[in-house]
């Protein structure tokens, strides 16, 4: 019995680990290996949802989550093969009919999803006419994706939209939602939209070259990329999608190889043991989705099948999806969100209906559907426009792809993002489900230990149940705000003296969402703070909220603070574009607050915006 208990305890770290996968070595990954990684994500989703095939995943999980979390998976799978999308399309249209979608970028995303699954619903045309350019650079990016796929807009011609997007390019060659410096993620996503025009317009090609230079400079010595001061998987995924859209092999292009690591190898460092992917340390659904899209984008580039956002529309809308055979799912989908050469990716070699019996439920396709074997790489390939790319020798002695243009010298610089969507955590009281889960897990562990120790009297288990119920009740009846608020307090004795304010002036003429918002919009006015040398803007905020008893909700990852709430005023309380931003000496920094190192005399302001910063002005 002791040996059994020891073995059980020894297995726990393995069961709950989410570390590096076997693929996460600095090496060249073959098409077959990348395919296996895609299959791993599919297997993870099927286990997670209880689906037995791709069609079941579509009709079940994706349909149930239409309008919330399903869209990029829907786009990806539709690019992979011919599936029935009637249930999903109806669910998404129902969601759109019953919800007011104020965000232009979100509307464009829904329009792309509808187009990808073969819908001709009027929502697509209406969105192209009304939403493009309605929410800054991201609505231009998603709008260009729509126009790249043959849709038209009364607001922009194709060339006019490209001109507008080029006008957003920063002096450093990148793009950003706001600020003076390019952002890695926004730059990569912009390049994805511009990619189909790299050879048709010289100014686009020059802009893309400058954007690639920025991405190469921002690549870290580890081979990865930072957002909000922390290296993460999603940034690597977006860069991989952009390079693949341009026909650039991220594994062989010298601009994107740092100390033997590439965007692909770094992305795989975040692969968890269950096949999912982490944002930084733990499994994360958004990170898994973006990793899947990036891996499929790389597969499409390797096979010469076009870029991610050029839609194939090989799916179909069945009139009676509820009667569809459950064993169909053949799939072999070897693509991700978008592509554009009309190839029927996902069909078997004979070109038969991919719903035929015996097909695999692979989101990425099988090795039989590839132009390469498990031990070889393609010797010829084309970029997103069908142009041939040159080849260079790879590590396994076969040819590898290299861009047909370029030549940029990498260097190093910083990264930034001030306000972004939090990927984990909840609003006030959001810790409770996790706390309750922890109590239940502890109770289950206690019961298991009692069982293994042969203490099987009812009184033992009743005691465990009583303690568990008391713990759950305690959690439900209490409300601890912002558990991470005061987790770290820097030294206050030092060489720097700064002032810090927390204000929400932008909402003083609006109805209050809660009684804690001050009438004058000032939570804190020019409080003087002393810090040690090397302290950051986040350090100053920690001291201020502690000394003045101001609740703070930090939902960021380690070393990447994301301030979702201050003084019980939260992001999205005043619309989808609302949230907290910070300013130092009248200027909005282009790095996260944990990465901004202060100087003596700095004036720090935390300001609430209702329009993603447009209602806040930089000052002298």
N, C-alpha and C positions, 0 to 999 in steps of 0.2 A: 504493500500500500504506500509506503514512504517513497519507493521508487517511482510509483505512478504519479504521486503528487509532485515529486521533483521534476518529472518529465513534463507534466502539465505546466508548471511554473516556468520551465525552461522554454517552452514553446510560445509563451505569451508575447515576448518581444518580437518573435517572427510573425505571429498572427496580426499584430497591430502595427507593424513597421510600415513606413512609407518612404523608404530610402531609395538609393540609386538602383536602377535596374541593371540587368546583365549587359544591356546594350549601352549603358552610359559610360563607355570608355571612349577615349579620344582615338577614333578609328574611322575608316570609311565604311558606311553602312550601305549594304546593297539594297536594291529595290525589294528583294524578297524579305530582308530584315525589316525595312520600313513597313512593308506589307504586314508582317507579323505584329508590329506595334499597333497598326490600325485595327487588326483583328482583335488584339487585346482590349482595345477600347470598346469594341462592339460586344465582346464577351462580358466586359464589366457592366455595360448598359443593360444587357439582357439579364444578367444575374440580378442587377439592381431593380429591374422592373418586372421580372418574371416572364419576360417575353420569350417565346420559343423560336421566333424567326424575325427577319427584318420587317415583314409585313405586319406581324403582331406588334412590333415596337412602334411602327407608324400608327396603326389603328388604336393602340393603347396609350402609351406614355406621351407620344408626340401630339396626338389628338387631344388628350386631356390637358396638356399644357400649351395648347395653341394660344398665341398672344402673350405668353409670359416667358417661357424658357426654351421653347422648341424650335424657334425659327432658323437658327443657323444649322442645327442638326437637320432640319427639313431640307434646307438648301443643299447641304452636303450630300445627304442620301439621294436626293433627286438627281444630283449630278452623277450618281454612281450606277444607276440602272433604271429599269422600267418597273415602277411600283404603282400600286393603286393609292391615290391621294385624295379620293373623294371625301372620306371622313375628316381628314385634317383640314382640307379646304373649307368645308362647311363649318367646322369648329372655329377656324380663324375668322371667317366672315362674320360668324355670330358674335365673336369677341369684339370685332371692330364695330359692329352695329350697336353694341350695347355699351361701349366705352368711348369716352371723349379722349382722343390722343392728341395732346397739345404739342408734343415734340415733333418737329419736322423730320429729324433724323430717324426717330422711331417709326413714323409713318412710311418713310422710304424703305426701311428695313422690312416692314410688313409687305410692302408692294413687291420687293425683290423676292420674298418668300412665296408669294402668290404666283409670280411669274415663273419661278423655278419649278413649281409643281404642276405647271401647265394651265393655270387658271387664266381666263380672259376677263375676269371681273372688272367692272368699271372703276373699282377702287384704285387700280394701278394707274390708269390714265388720269384720274382726278388728282392723285398724289403727285404725279409728275408735273401737273399743271399748277399745283398749289403749294407744294412743300419744298421744292428745290431752292436752296439758299435761305430758307426760313430760320435756320439755327446755325449760322456760322459755317465754319469750314467742314464740319462733319456732314451737314446736309448737302454741301456741294459734292463731297466725296461720294456719298450714297446716291445722290442724284446723277452723278456721272456714270455710276454703275448701271443705272436704269437706262440712260441714253446709249451707253455702250452696247446694250442688248436690244437696240432697235426701237425703244419707246421714244415718244416725242413729248416735248413740253412747250406750252405757250409762253413760258417765262424765259427759257434759254434755248438757243440753238446749241448743237454739239460744240462747235468752235467757241461760241460765246461762253459756254459753261467752262470749257477748258481755260479760256482767258481769265475768267473770274477766279478759278482755282489757282492759277499761276500767280495771280496778284497777291495771294495770301502767303507766298513764299517769303521766309525771313532772310535776313542778310547772311545768316550762317548756312543757308541752303536747305533748311528744314521747314516744316510747317508746325503750327501749334494752334490750339483753341484760342489762346490769348498770350500776351507777353511778347517779348522781343526776340526770343530764342526758340529754335526748333525743338520739338518734342519727338522722342524716338517713336512712340506708338503712332502718333498722328502723322508723322512723316512717312512711316512705313505704309499706313493705310492710304495715304494720298498717292504714293507711288503705285499701289495696287490699282487704283482707278485710272491713273495716267498711263499705265503700261501699254494698253492697246495702241497708243498714239506715239510711241517712242520713235518710230521710223517715219511717220507721216508728217510730223512737224518738228522743225529744227529747234524751236524754242522749248518744246516739250522735252526733247532729248537733252538739251542743256540743263533744264530744270531737274530732270531725273538724275543726270550725272552729279549735280550739286547735292541732291538729296542722298544719293549713295555715298558720296564723300562724307556727309554728316554722319550717316549711320556707321560707316567704318570708323570714324573718329570716336564716336560714342561707344563703340564696342569695348568692353572691359578686357583686361588681361586674361580673365577667365574664359573669354569668348562669349559671355552673356551681355545683357543690357539692363540698365536700371530704370525704374519708374518710381517717383516719389522717394528717391534716395535708397531704394532697396532693389537688388537684383531679383528678377522674377521670371517665371516661365512665359507669361503672356507676351511680354515684350520680345522675347526671342522668337515666339511663334509668329507675331506680326511681321518681324523682319524676314523670317523664312518664307512667309506667304508672298511678301513683296519681291524678294529675290527670285522666287520661282515664277512669279508672273512675268518677270523680265527675262526669263530664260537663263538665269544665272544659277549655277550649281553652288549652293552655299558650302558644299564640302570641299570644293576645289578652287574657288576664287580666292586668290591670296589676300585680297582686301578684307576678307571676313574670316581669316584664320589667325587666331591669336594664341601663341604658345601651344599649338597643336589642337586647339579647340575651335569648333565652328558653331554657328547658331543651331544646327541640328544636334550636334553632340551635347551641347549645353541644354537644349530642350529636353533631351532624354535623361539628363540628370534629375529631372523633376518627376520622372515616372515612378509611380507607387507600385507596390507588390501586387495589388489587385488589378493592375492595368490602367487605373486612372492616373491623373496628373495633379501635382501640387502647384499652388500659387508660389509659395516659398518653401514651406516645410510640410504641410499637411494636405491631404487630398481635397480638391476643390472642383466643383462642377463646372464653373466657368473656365478654369484653367484646362480641364479635360476637354471641353468643347473646342477651345482655341487650339490646343495641341492636335486634336483630331483634324481640324481644318488645315493646319500647317503641314501635317504629315501627308494629307491627301494632296495638298498643293504641290508638295515636293514630288509625289508619285506622278502627278500629271505632267510636271515639267520633265521628269525623267523619261516619260513615255511619249513626249511630244504631243500631248493632248490639249494644250491650251491652258490659260490661266484660270485661277479660282473663281473669279467673278463674271466670267462670260458663260451664260447659261446654256446648257444643252437642251433642256426641256424634253427629256426622253421619258419622263413619267407620264401617267395618264390618270384622268379622273373617272373612276368607275361609277356608274349610276347606282349600283347596289353593293357597296363595299362590304356590307355585313355578311354577304354570302361568299366572299372570296375565300379560296382554299388557304388553310392555315399552313400548309407545308411549302408554300411558294417561296418566298424569301430568298431564292437562289442568289441573287445579287451579284456577287463579285464586283461590288461597286468600287472602282478604283479611282474615285475622285472626291473632291471636297466641294466646298460651297459653290464655286463657279468654274466655268471653263468655256471654251468657245470655238471648237472646230467641228461640232456636230457629230463627233464620233460616238458610237453607242457603247460607251464604257460600261462594263458590267454585264454585257451579253456573253454567253459562252462562245466557244470558238466557231461553232457552226452557225451562229447568228440566230439560234432559236430563242423563243420567249424565255427571258430569265426567270419566269415563274415556274419553269418546268421542275419536275421532281428531282431531288438529288442535289440541288444547288446548295452552296454554303451560304451562311448568313454573315458574310464578311463585308464590312463597310469599305474595304480597300481593294477587294478583288483577290484572286488567287494567282499563284505563280504561273499557272497555265495561261492566264490572260495577259501576261506580261511579254514584252519583247526581249526579255533577258531571262536567263536561268538563275538559279539560286547562287551561282558562283561567278556570275559575269555581270558586267555593266553595259549599258547601251554604247555602241560605237558611233552612232549617229543620232542626232536629235535636232529639233527645231525650237526656236523661241516662241513666244506667244503669238507672233505674226507669221509663223511658218517659215521664217528665215533660218537657214542652217547655222549652227554654232560650231566654232572650232573645237578641237579636242586636244587634251593633254594627257600624258601618261598618269594613271592612277596607281594606288598602292598595290593593287593586285595584278598589275601588269597590263590591264586592259584600259581602254580609253575612258576618259572622264570628261564631262562637259565643262566648258569654260565660256565666259561671255564673249560675244562677238564684238564687243566694244568696251571701252573703259580704260583703266590704268590710273588708279588713284592711290595715293600714298596714305596709309592709315596713321593716325596719331591718337591722342587721348584727350578727352575733355569731359565735361560733366553732363548731367541729364536733369530733367526737371518735370514736374507737374505739380501744380499747387492744389487744384481741386479735382477730384475724380470720384467715380462711383465706388463705394466700398464693396468688396467682394465677399465679406463675411460679417457676421455679427448681426444684432438686431437693434431696434429702437429701445426706448426705456423698458427695462425689464427683460431685454432680449437674452439675458444670461439664464433665465429660468428653465427653459427646456433642457439646456445642457446640464444645469445643476440637478434637475430631476433625473435626467438620464444617468448622471453620475451616481446618484443615490440608489437607483434601481440596479445599476451594474454592481455596486458595492454589496447590495443585498443579495443579488444572485451569487456573487463570489462567496459571501458568508454561508449561504445555504449549501454551496458546493463543498466548501471546507467541512461543514458539519456532516455532510453525507459521507465524504471520504474518511472522516474520523469516526464513522459509525455512530454518531450521535443523532439518532433518528427519532427521538421522542418528539411528539407534537409540540410540547412546550417550547423547545428550542426554536422551531420555525415560527411559532406564534409570536415569540419575542422579537425575532427578526422582522416579521411583518409589522408589528407594532412600532418598532423603531423606524422602519422605512416610512410608514404612514405619517409618523410625527415629523420626520425630515421633510417629506413632500409638502405637508401642511405648512411647515415653517417657511419653506421657499415661496409657496403661493401667497402667504399672508404678509410677506415682507417685500420691500422694493429697494434694493441697493443700487443706486445710480452710479454708472460709470466706474466699474471695478478697477479699470486700468488708470484712473485719473491720477492717483498719487503713488503709482508703483515705483517711481524714481524721482527723487528730489535732488537737484544738483547743489553743490556748495554755494552758499550765499556770500561767503567772505572771499573777495577776490579783487581783481583789477578793473572790472567792467561795471559801469553803471548805465542802465538803460531805462527807458520809460515804456510802459505798455498800456494800451487801451483796448477795450472790447465794446464794440458798438453795433447797433442794428438800426441806424438812422433811416435806412431805406424803407422801413415798414411802419414808421411812426404814424402815418396817415391811413393805416389799414387796421382792420379789426384784429384784435389780439387773438392768437391761437391758445394762449394760456395766461394766467394771472401773473406769471413770473417776469414777463417782459416789461421793462421800465417804460414809463410814459415818454420820457425824453430819448429813449433808445440807447442809453448809455449804461452798460453793466459796470464798466471800470474806466476811469478817465486819468490817463497819464500817471499811472502808479509807478513809482521809482523802484527799481530792482537792481540788486548788486549780485554779480555772478563772477565765477572764476574765469580765467582766460581760456578760450576755446569753447565756451558755452554756445549753445545754439538758440534759435528762436523758439524751439520747442521747450528747451530748458527754462527759458524766461516765462513761457506760458504756464508751465507746471508750477513754478513758484507763485505766480500771480493767482491762479485759481485756488491754490491751497491757502494762501494767506488771506484771501478775500472770500473764501467759502463759495466759490462759483462752480457748480457742477460742470463736468466736462466729459464728453463721450469720445474716446479715441478708439476707432475701429481699425486702425492700420495694422500692418504686419510689424514684426520686430524691426526696429531701425527704420521704419517708414510710417510715421504718424499720419493718420487721417482723421481730422477733427470733424466728426459728424454733428456734434452738438455742444453748445455752450449756454449755460444759464437756462436749461430746459428749452432752448430754441434750437430746432434741428433742421438739417437739410431736408428739402422737399416740403417743409411746413408751409411755404408760400409759393408752391409751384414746382414743377419738375426741374427748373433751372436755378433753384435757390440752394444756398449753402454758405459755409464759412470760407473766407479767404484771408490771407494776411498780407500786410504791406510793411515795408521797412524804409523809413526815410522818404515816404511818398511814392515808392516804387514797388510794384509787385514782383518779388523774386521769381526766378525761373527754376528753383529747386524746392523740394519739400522742406518744411520747417525744421526737420531734424537734420537737414544737411546745410542749413544756412547758419554760418558762424558769425557771431555778433562782434561788433567793435564798440569801444567806449562811446557813449553818447547817442547810440542808435535809438530811434523812435519806432516802436513796433505797434502796429494796429491790426487787430482782428476784426474784420468787417463782414457783415451779413449781406449777401447779394441775392437779389431775386431774379436776376437775368444773366447768370454765369459771368458776372463781372462788368457787364455793359453799363450798369447803373453806378459803378464805382470808377472814379477817375484817378489817374496818377497825378500827384501834386509835386510842386517844386520843393 
